[in-house]
Amino acid sequence: RRQKLLCPGKSSYQALLDSVTLSDENVKFQIIHEENKVLLQVEIYEIAGNIFRLKIDEASPLRARYKVPDVLIKEPTTQRLFVSHKEAGILALSSVNGDYKLRVTANPFQVELQSKGETVMSMNSNGLLYFEHLQPPPSDRKPTAQNEETASDYYKEKQEDLGLWQEKFGSFLDIKAHGPSSVGVDFSLHGYDHVYGIPQHTETLLLKNTSDGDAYRLYNLDIFGHKIHDKIGIYGSVPLLLAHKPNRTSGVFWLNSSETLVDISTKAVAEHLSSTSAAETAKQRAVPVTDVRWMSESGIIDVFLLMGPTAFDIFKQFAQLTGTQALPPLFSLGYHQCRWNYEDEQDVKAVDAGFDAHDIPYDVIWLDIEHTDGKRYFTWDKKKFQNPRKMQEHLKKKKRKLVVIVDPHIKVDPTYTLYSQAKEKGYFVKDRNGQDFEGICWSGSSCYLDFTNPEVRKWYADQFAFKTYKGSTNILFVWNDMNEPSVFKGAELTMQKDAVHYNNWEHREVHNLYGFYQQMATAEGLIRRSSGKERPFVLTRSFFAGSQKYGAVWTGDNTAEWSYLKISIPMLLTISLAGISFCGADVGGFIGDPEPELLVRWYQAGAYQPFFRGHSNMESKRREPWLFGEKNTQIIRKAIRERYVLLPYLYTLFYRAHTAAEPVMRPLWVEFPEKTETFDVEYEYMLGNALLVHPVTEKQAKTVSVLLPGSEEIWYDFRKFKQMEDGSTLKIPVTLENLPVFQRGGTVIPLKTTVGKSTEWMIDISYELHVALDTEACAVGELYVDDGHSFQYLHKKQFLYRKFSFHNNILTSSCADESGQYQTSCVVEQVIVLGFGKQPTFVTASSKGGTEKEVIFTYDTKTSALTLGNLALSIDADWEICIN
C-alpha cells in the first residue's frame, strides 16, 4: 500500500556524483532523497560473464539491514569498471571489453545499461525507487514542543492506514519492532514484450500485465488446492525474471527473501529513427517496453542484471551465481509411487508386489506422515511398522528404494528426544517475547526448528545418521513437506512475520528461505550418513533461488481435474527456467478422484517430465496403476515403460543441467529464439533439444494442434519414425493410447532396448540409438554414463561421456570428455536412422583398431527408416558405421 502511493514520475532521488569512488571491485556513490535527505549508498559491480550487480543500502542505517546469505555459491568474481565519460549530471561507465556501458544520470537518479549502443534496460526510469530507512519507534523520538502533537497525530493516522509499526491480519497483530523497511524499484526492458519466470504461481508461462489487477506475489504459502490463474504466491519463490525478443534474452535476479510483489506492464514507446538526409523528416516506430516493478517488504536492493545475450547464457549466468542442478541418483528418475498413506508394512509389500504382478517398472515407494509414531519425525509407528529395517531389506532385494516424509514442525512432547534436545539447545524459532514459537501443524502443538542457524542445520543433518535414525537404511531417502513453513491457525497458514530467528532477524526477512534451508540440511544429512560417498535424494515443497543444488521440487497440492493437468505444463516450464530442472507435478492430481481417462493422460504427460510421481490424498480412492481396468492398466504400463526406455537420454540431460545449466524441460522459444510464433506456446515443450512433447490435456480429444517450429527443421514421429509433413501447425489425430512426441532432425537419442523392474535392473541392458537426420543428412547426440548413485563421477572422474555424430553416411562414436573413465560391458545393439533417403547396398561397422564386419539391416520404404541390428558395439570404445 505504501509503495503503491508512489506513482510513476520524476524520482525524488538524485545521485551525488562528486561522491564517486572507483576500485577494482566496484563503483560506489551516494544518492539522496530530496525530501527526507537520507543518504543511500549505491554499489555497481561488473561480474565476469556479462552480469552486472546493483546494490543499494542505507549509508548509515540505525541497525544492519538483512542481506540474503547462502544463496550465492560464492562471492562473484568482479571486473573493474572504467569511467568512460563524465560531465555535469552524467557518469558513463564502461565494461572491460567495452561491450557494455552504464549511464548514470544524477537528477533524477537513474541507470541505463547499454549493449553496443542499444539500451537494453534501465533502472528507475519511472521514478519508482523506494527505500524506507530505519527509524527509531515514535516513542523513542525527542520531539520539540511545537511538533509533538502533530507528530503523534500523524503517526496514529498513518499507522492505522499503512501499517508502519504494526498491522492487523484477521485476529493476528504483526508488531513491527523495527518499523517500516520496505524497498522497491522499477526496471524498463527495452524492446521486450515477452517476459517469463518468477515461479511459483498457477499461471501461464508468459507473464501477464498486472496494470488492472493483482501483482505477482512471491511469498511461500501452503495453499491446499490452489486456484488456477491466480497471481498469489504458492509454495516456492524464485525472484528471477527473463525477458526475450528475437535477438536477445535478458534477466533480472532480485535477491530478496522477504515478501515480494512484482508488477508488470508492457507499452509501446515511439522511437525516433535518424533520417538519412536532412530533407527527410525523422521517422518514428513503436517499440515495446516492459516495465517491471519489484517491491519487497524488507532487506536491501541487491539485484543482478543478466545480459545473456542468449537464453542459454542466462541459464549459465544464473547458475554461476546460485549453482547448477544437483546430479540426481539414477533411481530418482524412475517412477515413484506415493499415497497419503500406505497403511503398514503389509500394504507396502502388497503394492510392491502389485507392480511386479502387472509387469510395471517402478523405483520408489513413499511413506507419508502416518508411518511415524504420533507424527514424530524420525520415528516409526510401532504397530504398523514393527520392523522397518526388514521392510527396507525386502525392497532392497528388489532393487528399489523408500522415501519417507520429514517435516520441519516438531511435536511439543518432553519425552520426544528430538524435541527435548532442540529445546535444551535453544534451536527453535522464537516468538516476539523470546519464548519458543508454538504453532499447530500435523503433530498438534509444535515448535519449528530454526534452519537459518548453521548450528541447527548441522545438528539436524546429524539426525539422519543410521545410528540416530533408528530403522533407517541406505535405501531410505527424504521428502520435506509443509516447509513454507505451514502453521495451521497462523496468519495465511504460516509463521507470524514478527517471530524471531538466529541473529535476531525477524521471520519477515527470511520467510522465503525457510524451506531452502531445510532441504539444504536434509541433503547434507543424507550425504554425511554415507561419509560423503552417496548422492542424496530430497524432494521439497518450499523452495527459493538455488534450491536446485539440493534436489527436486514438485508443484504441491493439485487437484484431479483436467485444468490442473493443463496448467502443470506452464508451471513446470516456469520452474525449469528458474534453474530448477528436477521438477514435476503429482500424477493424477493429489486431491479428489480422477476419471480413468484423466489418469491415463496424466501418466503419459508425467512420463516425459523430469520428476515422475503418482500421488494421492488420504480421502482419495486407491489409485495404483492396475486398479482402472485392463485396458487402462495396459496404457499406463506402456507410458511408464516408455519412461524407462528413455532414461539414458534423460540422465544425459540431467548431466547437461548439472554441468552446463541447461534446463531438462524447456519452452519452445528457448530452442527456437528467433521464431516469434513459439514465444507464448505453453502446452507443448522440448525435452532437451531433441524431443518435442505435446501432452493431451483435453477430455475425449480426437486431435491436437501441434506447432512444429522452423520451416528449415525436419520432425519425425518418435514412435512410428515417419517424417512429418511440412507446415508449422499440424492437426495430429490422437487416441487414448498415444501421446504426440516428435524427434527433431539433426539429433541422436540414446535409449535402452528393453526395461527392467527398476533402474537398477537395467544397468547392463543394451542401448539403441535413434538417429534423426536433418536437411543436410547430419545428426549429433550424446550419452552420459556413470554408476548412477555415488560421487565417484566427481571425485575420481569415473564416468563416460560419449558423442555420436552422423555425417556423410558415417555414424561415429567418440569420447566427448577425455577426463572421464568408466568400465562397462554395455553395448549399442541397434541403430535406427530416420529419414535415410534410399536403401543401402551394404553396411559395415568397425571399432578403432578392430576388424571391419558386415552389418545386418532392414529398410522401410514407407518411413525411410533404416534399422541396423546385432551390432554389439561397446559404448566405451570409439567405433564407426559406414552405410554404402
Secondary structure, 3 states (H helix, E strand, C coil): CCHHHCCCCCCCEEEEEEEEEECCCCEEEEEEECCCCCEEEEEEEEECCCEEEEEEEECCCCCCCCCCCCCCCCCCCEECCEEEEEECCEEEEECCCCCEEEEEECCCCEEEEEECCEEEEEECCCCCCEECCCCCCHHHCCCCHHHHHHHHHHHHHHHHHHCCCEEEECCEEEECCCCCCCEEEEEEEECCCCEEECCCCECCCCCCCCCCCCCEEECCCCCCCCCCCECCCCCECCCEEEEEECCEEEEEEECCCCCEEEEEEEEEEEEEECCCCCCCCCEEEEEEEEEEEEEECCCCEEEEEECCCCHHHHHHHHHHHHCCCCCCCHHHHCEEECCCCCCCHHHHHHHHHHHHHCCCCCCEEEECHHHCECCECCCCCCCCCCCHHHHHHHHHHCCCEEEEECCCEEECCCCCHHHHHHHHHCCECECCCCCECEEEECCEEEEEECCCCHHHHHHHHHCCCCCCCCCCCCCEEEEECCCCCECECCHHHECCCCCECHHHCEHHHHHHHHHHHHHHHHHHHHHHHCCCCECCCEEECCECCCHHHCCEEECCCCECCHHHHHHHHHHHHHHHHCCCCCEECCECCCECCCCHHHHHHHHHHHCCCCCEEECCCCCCCCCCCCCCCHHHHHHHHHHHHHHHHHHHHHHHHHHHHHHHCCCCEECHHHHCCCCHHHCCCCCCEEECCCEEECCCCCCCCCEEEEECCCCCCCEEECCCCCECCCCCEEEEECCCCCCCEEEECCEEEEEECCCCCCHHHHCCCCEEEEEECCCCCCEEEEEEECCCCECHHHHCCCCEEEEEEEECCEEEEEECCCCCCCCCCCEEEEEEEECCCCCCCCEEEEECCCCEEECEEEEECCCCEEEEECCCEECCCCEEEEEC
